[in-house]
């Protein structure tokens, strides 16, 4: 018997062999997984048991000075104004690591030592020495693990793209870490994007949209930029015609979705079509869920103070950090928070680093510390991984009143799900020129974050898409809980 209007292709598609069936199966599997108390790895991806469910990935654009933040070097004060040849560390330049292009005197080899431009003190039981620019984060020392031995291959601001994707800026066609996380795990909230981007991102000069894109993983795994104004968080969040009711819009989108799914039967491998279907459905759900998520005025006053929302200097970034917490609280998998974006980045202190870093650190220090405390008091830090990083450090040698780019050695820190707090991993030399102990390439941060999420980078590989061993990185096991 032949059913009117049903072809063999449409039957097979709707019973699980096409995109429609696949989408239904995925939703049913996700609902089942939510109901089960025992975690099971994502289908097809060998994995370890995860410690983190979500990631808040904080990125400071422009290059933060490592020697005055989380890898303080008092020897810089001792030899300030002297050339390196006049110090006991004259051999530092002669033993440069060539894998980071350290021979370029314009990037990191400034020969006259600049003294520290801020004070510093030790915090917590772990005794972490932190520059005064980040004194509030310093009070969270026992909850964070600082990696002091990072290096990267690029000495210009294209390193911002390298930090997000692991690849050189000439190679734009590579997914970001956020895209890999969402590809491997998806979201636990059907009403919000899996991957959200807050703040002004990297400028077009240094990666632009590629710093939160998904490349060959498909646009459905890319980051979605959100503003923090509940009235206008996204350009497509409200119907263009204000007279259209929600019921009318739901009916219209329902028809559009059915038409798109019919097309999906004939074109099951069309990533753009899949993303379009998902975006229409998600946009409709987001009309109510996103504004509700951004209603930070509903937070208690003491929480708002924790993020610095009462101060002009901290309000903007504090709002982003509070929204980030509300997003992961609602099941968003990956929240990427930019500070100082656009162009090469505001932290790029080639001149007057003292004024530059004093101003910018005041904007982020209290909000980030507030985020850590808030996550911890709610029990969310146990399964939320927080990563705080930048594209490279700044030179121990002076560039006038500033410091130059410095890829040879710099710092980042991690906290939360899967990370052991109060840890100082790796080291640079006494002047902060080179990572010399337990050196970690930037993709080692990626591998560690994926490990905390229960994912193995190599298990996520796409056939036909070659990835270098360096792309995958190695888990930094010395900071794991």
C-alpha positions as CSV (number, residue, x, y, z in Angstrom):
1,X,0.0,0.0,0.0
2,X,1.4,3.4,-0.9
3,X,0.6,6.4,1.3
4,X,-0.2,9.6,-0.5
5,X,2.6,12.2,-0.4
6,X,5.1,9.9,1.4
7,X,8.2,8.9,-0.5
8,X,10.8,6.3,0.5
9,X,13.2,9.1,1.1
10,X,10.9,11.1,3.3
11,X,9.8,8.0,5.2
12,X,13.4,7.0,6.0
13,X,14.3,10.6,6.9
14,X,11.4,11.0,9.3
15,X,12.2,7.6,11.0
16,X,15.7,8.5,11.9
17,X,17.9,8.4,8.8
18,X,17.6,12.1,7.8
19,X,18.0,15.4,9.5
20,X,14.4,15.5,10.9
21,X,14.8,12.2,12.6
22,X,18.3,13.0,13.8
23,X,17.1,16.2,15.4
24,X,14.2,14.4,17.1
25,X,16.5,11.7,18.3
26,X,19.0,14.2,19.6
27,X,16.3,16.0,21.6
28,X,14.9,12.7,23.0
29,X,18.4,11.5,23.9
30,X,19.2,14.9,25.6
31,X,16.0,14.7,27.6
32,X,16.8,11.1,28.7
33,X,20.3,12.1,29.7
34,X,19.0,14.9,31.9
35,X,16.8,12.5,33.7
36,X,19.6,10.0,34.4
37,X,21.7,10.6,37.5
38,X,24.7,8.7,36.0
39,X,26.7,10.6,33.4
40,X,27.3,9.0,30.1
41,X,29.8,10.3,27.5
42,X,28.5,12.0,24.3
43,X,27.8,9.5,21.6
44,X,30.8,8.6,19.5
45,X,33.3,10.6,21.6
46,X,35.5,8.7,24.0
47,X,35.7,10.8,27.1
48,X,36.7,11.0,30.7
49,X,34.3,11.7,33.5
50,X,33.8,15.5,33.5
51,X,34.3,17.8,36.4
52,X,32.9,20.9,34.6
53,X,29.6,21.4,32.8
54,X,30.3,24.9,31.6
55,X,33.2,27.3,30.8
56,X,33.5,31.0,31.4
57,X,36.4,32.1,29.2
58,X,37.6,35.6,30.1
59,X,39.9,37.2,27.6
60,X,41.8,40.5,28.0
61,X,42.6,41.9,24.6
62,X,46.0,43.5,24.0
63,X,48.5,41.6,26.2
64,X,48.5,41.9,30.0
65,X,51.9,42.3,31.8
66,X,52.7,39.0,33.4
67,X,55.6,40.4,35.4
68,X,53.2,42.8,37.3
69,X,50.2,40.6,37.7
70,X,50.5,36.9,38.4
71,X,54.2,36.3,37.8
72,X,55.7,39.2,39.7
73,X,59.5,39.7,39.3
74,X,61.1,41.7,42.1
75,X,64.5,41.4,40.3
76,X,63.2,44.0,37.8
77,X,63.3,46.6,40.6
78,X,66.8,45.5,41.6
79,X,68.2,46.1,38.1
80,X,65.9,48.8,36.8
81,X,67.6,51.1,34.3
82,X,70.5,48.7,33.7
83,X,71.0,46.8,30.5
84,X,70.7,43.0,30.6
85,X,74.4,42.7,30.1
86,X,75.0,44.5,33.4
87,X,73.0,41.9,35.3
88,X,73.7,38.3,36.4
89,X,71.2,37.3,33.8
90,X,73.2,38.4,30.7
91,X,72.8,34.9,29.3
92,X,69.1,35.1,29.2
93,X,69.0,36.4,25.6
94,X,71.6,34.0,24.5
95,X,69.4,31.1,25.5
96,X,66.2,32.2,23.8
97,X,63.7,29.6,22.7
98,X,63.5,30.0,19.0
99,X,60.1,28.3,18.7
100,X,58.5,31.6,19.8
101,X,60.4,33.8,17.4
102,X,62.4,35.3,20.3
103,X,65.1,36.7,18.1
104,X,63.1,39.7,17.0
105,X,64.4,42.7,19.1
106,X,61.2,44.6,18.5
107,X,59.2,42.1,20.5
108,X,60.4,41.2,23.9
109,X,64.1,41.9,23.7
110,X,64.2,45.4,25.0
111,X,67.6,45.6,26.6
112,X,67.0,48.1,29.4
113,X,65.2,46.7,32.4
114,X,62.1,48.5,33.5
115,X,61.2,48.3,37.2
116,X,57.8,47.2,38.4
117,X,55.1,49.8,37.9
118,X,52.9,48.6,40.8
119,X,53.3,47.1,44.2
120,X,52.7,43.4,45.1
121,X,51.9,41.2,48.0
122,X,51.3,37.5,48.8
123,X,47.8,36.1,49.3
124,X,46.1,33.0,50.7
125,X,47.6,29.9,52.3
126,X,49.3,29.2,49.0
127,X,51.3,32.5,49.2
128,X,50.6,33.6,45.7
129,X,52.4,36.8,44.9
130,X,50.1,39.1,42.9
131,X,50.5,42.6,41.6
132,X,48.4,45.3,43.2
133,X,46.5,45.8,40.0
134,X,44.7,42.5,40.7
135,X,44.5,42.6,44.5
136,X,40.8,41.5,44.6
137,X,41.6,38.5,42.5
138,X,44.5,37.9,44.8
139,X,42.1,37.3,47.7
140,X,40.8,34.3,45.7
141,X,44.4,32.9,45.4
142,X,43.5,29.6,47.1
143,X,40.8,29.0,44.5
144,X,42.9,29.6,41.4
145,X,45.8,27.8,39.6
146,X,48.2,30.1,37.9
147,X,50.1,28.7,34.8
148,X,53.3,30.9,34.7
149,X,55.0,29.1,31.8
150,X,52.9,29.8,28.7
151,X,54.3,30.6,25.3
152,X,52.8,31.3,21.9
153,X,54.1,31.3,18.4
154,X,53.0,34.7,17.3
155,X,54.4,38.0,18.5
156,X,51.7,40.4,17.1
157,X,48.1,40.7,18.0
158,X,47.1,37.9,15.7
159,X,48.1,35.9,18.8
160,X,44.5,36.7,20.0
161,X,43.3,34.3,17.3
162,X,46.0,31.8,18.3
163,X,44.7,31.9,21.9
164,X,41.2,31.1,20.8
165,X,41.9,28.5,18.0
166,X,45.5,27.4,18.5
167,X,46.4,28.3,15.0
168,X,48.5,31.0,13.4
169,X,46.5,34.1,12.2
170,X,47.2,33.2,8.6
171,X,45.0,30.1,9.1
172,X,41.5,31.5,9.8
173,X,39.7,28.2,9.0
174,X,39.9,26.6,12.4
175,X,37.3,26.3,15.1
176,X,37.6,28.0,18.5
177,X,37.7,26.2,21.8
178,X,34.1,27.2,22.5
179,X,33.0,25.7,19.2
180,X,34.8,22.4,20.0
181,X,33.1,22.3,23.4
182,X,29.7,22.8,22.0
183,X,30.3,20.4,19.2
184,X,31.2,17.7,21.7
185,X,28.6,18.4,24.3
186,X,25.8,20.8,23.2
187,X,23.6,22.7,25.6
188,X,21.3,21.7,28.4
189,X,19.0,24.6,27.7
190,X,16.9,24.7,24.5
191,X,16.0,28.3,25.0
192,X,19.5,29.8,25.0
193,X,22.6,29.5,22.7
194,X,25.2,26.9,23.5
195,X,28.0,29.4,23.0
196,X,27.5,33.0,24.0
197,X,29.9,36.0,23.5
198,X,29.9,39.0,25.7
199,X,31.7,42.3,25.3
200,X,33.6,43.8,22.3
201,X,35.6,41.0,20.7
202,X,39.0,41.1,18.9
203,X,39.3,43.5,16.0
204,X,39.3,42.5,12.4
205,X,43.1,43.0,12.4
206,X,43.6,40.1,14.8
207,X,41.0,37.5,13.9
208,X,37.6,39.3,14.2
209,X,34.7,37.0,14.1
210,X,37.0,34.0,13.7
211,X,37.9,34.4,17.4
212,X,34.5,33.1,18.3
213,X,33.6,31.1,15.2
214,X,33.2,27.5,14.4
215,X,34.7,27.2,11.0
216,X,34.3,23.7,9.6
217,X,32.3,22.5,12.6
218,X,29.4,24.4,11.2
219,X,27.8,27.7,12.1
220,X,25.4,26.1,14.6
221,X,28.5,25.7,16.9
222,X,29.7,29.3,16.6
223,X,29.4,31.9,19.3
224,X,26.3,34.2,19.5
225,X,27.0,37.7,20.5
226,X,24.7,39.1,23.2
227,X,24.4,42.7,24.5
228,X,23.6,43.1,28.1
229,X,20.6,45.4,27.6
230,X,17.5,43.3,28.1
231,X,15.6,45.7,25.8
232,X,18.0,45.1,22.9
233,X,20.2,42.1,23.4
234,X,20.1,40.9,19.8
235,X,19.0,42.6,16.5
236,X,16.7,39.7,15.7
237,X,15.3,39.1,19.2
238,X,12.0,40.9,18.5
239,X,9.7,40.8,15.4
240,X,10.3,43.7,13.1
241,X,6.5,44.3,13.0
242,X,5.3,45.1,16.6
243,X,1.7,44.3,15.7
244,X,2.6,40.6,15.1
245,X,1.4,38.5,18.1
246,X,3.4,35.7,19.6
247,X,0.8,33.2,18.4
248,X,1.1,34.5,14.8
249,X,4.8,34.4,14.9
250,X,4.8,30.9,16.3
251,X,2.5,29.8,13.5
252,X,4.7,31.5,10.8
253,X,7.9,30.0,12.2
254,X,6.3,26.6,12.5
255,X,5.5,26.6,8.8
256,X,9.0,27.9,7.9
257,X,10.5,25.1,10.1
258,X,8.4,22.5,8.3
259,X,9.5,23.8,4.9
260,X,13.2,23.9,6.0
261,X,12.9,20.3,7.3
262,X,11.5,19.1,4.0
263,X,14.5,20.7,2.3
264,X,16.7,19.0,4.9
265,X,15.5,15.6,3.7
266,X,17.0,16.4,0.2
267,X,20.1,18.1,1.6
268,X,20.9,16.3,4.9
269,X,24.6,17.4,4.8
270,X,23.9,21.1,4.4
271,X,25.5,22.7,7.5
272,X,24.1,26.1,6.6
273,X,20.6,24.7,6.4
274,X,20.9,23.0,9.7
275,X,22.1,26.2,11.3
276,X,19.3,28.2,9.7
277,X,16.7,25.8,11.1
278,X,18.3,25.9,14.5
279,X,18.6,29.7,14.5
280,X,14.9,30.2,13.6
281,X,13.8,27.9,16.4
282,X,16.3,29.3,18.9
283,X,15.5,32.9,18.1
284,X,11.8,32.4,18.9
285,X,12.6,30.8,22.2
286,X,15.2,33.5,23.0
287,X,12.6,36.3,22.8
288,X,11.6,35.5,26.3
289,X,14.5,33.6,27.7
290,X,17.3,36.1,26.9
291,X,15.6,39.2,28.3
292,X,14.8,37.3,31.5
293,X,18.5,36.2,31.7
294,X,19.6,39.8,31.4
295,X,17.3,41.1,34.2
296,X,20.2,41.6,36.6
297,X,18.2,44.3,38.5
298,X,16.4,41.3,40.1
299,X,19.6,40.2,41.8
300,X,20.0,41.1,45.5
301,X,21.8,44.3,46.2
302,X,24.7,42.5,47.9
303,X,25.3,40.4,44.8
304,X,25.2,43.5,42.6
305,X,27.8,45.1,44.9
306,X,30.0,42.0,44.7
307,X,30.3,42.6,40.9
308,X,30.9,46.4,41.3
309,X,27.6,47.4,39.6
310,X,27.3,50.5,41.8
311,X,30.6,52.0,40.5
312,X,31.1,53.7,37.1
313,X,34.5,52.1,36.6
314,X,33.3,48.5,37.2
315,X,29.7,48.6,36.1
316,X,30.1,47.6,32.4
317,X,32.4,44.6,33.0
318,X,30.7,43.7,36.2
319,X,27.5,43.4,34.3
320,X,29.1,41.1,31.8
321,X,30.5,38.9,34.6
322,X,27.1,38.7,36.3
323,X,25.4,37.8,33.0
324,X,28.0,35.1,32.5
325,X,27.0,33.6,35.8
326,X,23.3,33.8,35.0
327,X,24.0,32.1,31.6
328,X,25.9,29.1,33.0
329,X,23.3,28.8,35.7
330,X,20.8,28.3,32.9
331,X,22.8,25.7,31.1
332,X,24.8,27.6,28.6
333,X,27.9,25.6,27.8
334,X,30.5,28.2,26.9
335,X,30.5,31.9,27.7
336,X,33.3,33.9,26.2
337,X,33.8,37.3,27.9
338,X,36.0,39.9,26.1
339,X,37.5,43.0,27.7
340,X,39.2,45.8,25.9
341,X,38.4,44.5,22.4
342,X,38.6,46.2,19.1
343,X,41.8,46.8,17.1
344,X,44.9,45.4,18.8
345,X,43.2,45.7,22.2
346,X,43.2,48.2,25.0
347,X,45.8,46.4,27.1
348,X,48.4,47.0,24.5
349,X,50.5,49.3,26.7
350,X,53.5,50.4,24.5
351,X,53.5,53.7,26.4
352,X,52.6,54.6,30.0
353,X,51.9,51.1,31.1
354,X,51.3,52.3,34.7
355,X,48.3,54.5,33.7
356,X,47.0,52.0,31.1
357,X,47.1,48.9,33.4
358,X,45.9,50.9,36.5
359,X,42.8,52.1,34.6
360,X,42.0,48.8,32.9
361,X,42.6,46.5,35.9
362,X,40.3,48.6,38.0
363,X,37.5,47.7,35.5
364,X,38.0,44.0,35.7
365,X,39.6,43.1,39.0
366,X,36.6,43.4,41.3
367,X,34.1,42.0,38.9
368,X,36.2,38.8,38.2
369,X,36.8,38.3,42.0
370,X,33.1,38.8,42.5
371,X,32.3,36.2,39.8
372,X,34.5,33.6,41.6
373,X,33.0,34.3,45.0
374,X,29.5,34.3,43.6
375,X,30.0,31.0,41.8
376,X,31.6,29.5,44.9
377,X,28.8,30.5,47.3
378,X,26.2,29.1,45.0
379,X,28.0,25.8,44.5
380,X,28.5,26.6,40.8
381,X,32.3,26.8,40.9
382,X,32.5,23.0,41.4
383,X,31.2,22.5,37.9
384,X,32.0,25.8,36.1
385,X,35.5,26.2,34.8
386,X,36.8,29.8,34.7
387,X,39.7,30.7,32.5
388,X,41.4,34.1,32.7
389,X,43.9,34.8,29.9
390,X,45.4,37.2,27.3
391,X,47.3,36.7,24.1
392,X,50.9,37.2,25.5
393,X,52.7,39.1,28.2
394,X,54.7,42.2,28.1
395,X,58.5,42.7,27.9
396,X,60.6,43.0,31.1
397,X,62.7,45.5,29.1
398,X,61.4,49.0,28.7
399,X,59.8,50.5,25.6
400,X,60.0,54.1,26.7
401,X,57.3,54.3,29.4
402,X,55.7,51.1,28.2
403,X,56.3,47.4,27.6
404,X,56.4,45.6,24.3
405,X,54.7,42.4,23.2
406,X,56.1,39.3,24.8
407,X,55.2,35.8,23.6
408,X,58.2,34.0,25.1
409,X,56.7,33.6,28.5
410,X,53.4,34.8,30.1
411,X,50.7,33.7,32.5
412,X,47.0,32.7,32.7
413,X,45.0,31.2,35.5
414,X,42.1,28.7,35.8
415,X,39.6,28.0,38.6
416,X,36.6,25.8,39.3
417,X,35.5,22.5,37.8
418,X,38.4,20.1,37.8
419,X,41.1,22.5,38.8
420,X,43.1,22.4,42.0
421,X,43.2,25.8,43.7
422,X,46.3,27.4,45.3
423,X,48.6,26.1,42.6
424,X,51.5,27.9,40.8
425,X,52.5,25.8,37.8
426,X,55.6,26.3,35.8
427,X,58.0,29.3,35.8
428,X,59.7,31.9,33.8
429,X,63.3,33.0,34.5
430,X,64.1,35.6,37.2
431,X,63.4,38.5,34.9
432,X,60.3,37.0,33.2
433,X,61.8,36.7,29.8
434,X,61.3,33.0,29.0
435,X,59.2,30.1,30.1
436,X,61.8,27.8,31.5
437,X,60.1,25.1,33.6
438,X,57.1,23.0,32.6
439,X,56.6,25.0,29.5
440,X,53.0,25.0,28.1
441,X,51.9,26.1,24.7
442,X,48.5,27.9,24.5
443,X,46.7,24.8,23.3
444,X,47.7,23.1,26.5
445,X,45.1,25.4,28.1
446,X,42.6,24.2,25.5
447,X,43.4,20.5,26.2
448,X,43.0,21.1,29.9
449,X,39.6,22.8,29.5
450,X,38.3,20.0,27.3
451,X,39.6,17.5,29.8
452,X,37.7,19.2,32.6
453,X,34.6,19.0,30.3
454,X,35.1,15.3,29.8
455,X,36.4,15.6,26.2
456,X,39.5,14.5,24.4
457,X,40.5,16.8,21.5
458,X,41.8,13.9,19.4
459,X,38.4,12.1,19.8
460,X,36.7,15.1,18.3
461,X,38.7,15.2,15.1
462,X,36.8,15.6,11.8
463,X,37.8,13.1,9.1
464,X,39.7,14.9,6.3
465,X,40.6,17.9,8.6
466,X,44.2,17.6,9.5
467,X,45.2,18.9,12.9
468,X,48.8,19.1,14.1
469,X,49.9,17.6,17.4
470,X,50.5,21.2,18.6
471,X,46.8,22.0,17.8
472,X,45.6,19.4,20.3
473,X,47.9,20.4,23.1
474,X,48.5,18.4,26.3
475,X,46.5,18.4,29.5
476,X,48.4,20.4,32.3
477,X,48.0,17.6,34.9
478,X,49.8,19.6,37.6
479,X,46.8,21.9,38.1
480,X,44.1,19.2,38.1
481,X,42.1,18.5,41.2
